[in-house]
Amino acid sequence: MTLFDDESAIVLGNVFNSWKQLFKNSPEVIKLTGEYLTIVDQHDSGHYENLFLNRNEILKQFDKIVSFANKLSNGSFYLIHCGI
């Protein structure tokens, strides 16, 4: 678990602003390799999951996190992150 407060909000906002700047230069559709999936008791049934993500949707999520960080920085709120 991670607790973000007014002090850590600055770092949080800077990190996600940096990620946003990086992702602005990515292709519109981002292809990632996901988990390795298999069917139980079937040999050679495994394959990696293909993930296709929209860059603009990712940028919107980064904007939301930066907005949260800005609200945290005034000292009235806390953000608790409980893991992935």
N, C-alpha and C positions, 0 to 999 in steps of 0.2 A: 504494500500500500504506500502511496506517495501523497503527501499533503502539500498543496501549493498555497502560498500566502502572498501578501503584497510584495515581499522581497523576491521570492522565486518567480513571481509573475513576469518580471522584466526578462528574465532568462527564458522562460517559457515562450513569451511573445517573440523574442529575438530568434529563437530556434525555429519556430514555425514560420516566421517571416522569411528566414533564410531558405527553408524547404520550399516555400511558395515561389521564391525567385528562381530556384533551381528547376522546379517542375514547370514553370512558365515556358521553359525552353525544350520541354519534352514533346514527343509526338502527341497528337490529339487522342489517340488510343494507345494505352500502355499495356503491353502484354507481359505478364509475369508467369513464372512457373510456380504452381501451388504445391499442395501435398502429394505424396506418392500414395495412390489408391490401389487396393487389391481386393479381389473376391476371395473370401476364406475357402480354403481347400481346392483352389483352382490354380495350378501352376501357370506361370507366364501370363497371368491376367492383369498384372500391375501396369500402371501408367501414371504419369504425372498430370495433375490437373492444370489446365490452361486457364489463366485468369485474364480477362480483358477489362481494363478500367478506363473510364473517361477522365482525361486530364482536367477538364473544367469542373467536374464534380469533386475531384480531389482538391482543387484550388478553393472551392467553396468550403470544404471541410477545414482547410487550413485557415481560411478567413474566420470561421466560427471560433476556432481555438484562439486565434489572436484577439478576437473580440472578448472572449472569456478572460484572457490574460489582462486586457485593458481594464475590465471591471474589477478584477482581483487587485490590481495595482492601487486602487483607492483605499484599500485596507478594510473594507466592509464585508468581504466575503472570503471563503475558503473553497478550494476545489480539492476533492479527494479522488484520487485515481486508484482503483482497486485491481488493476492488472488488465491484460488484454481481453 
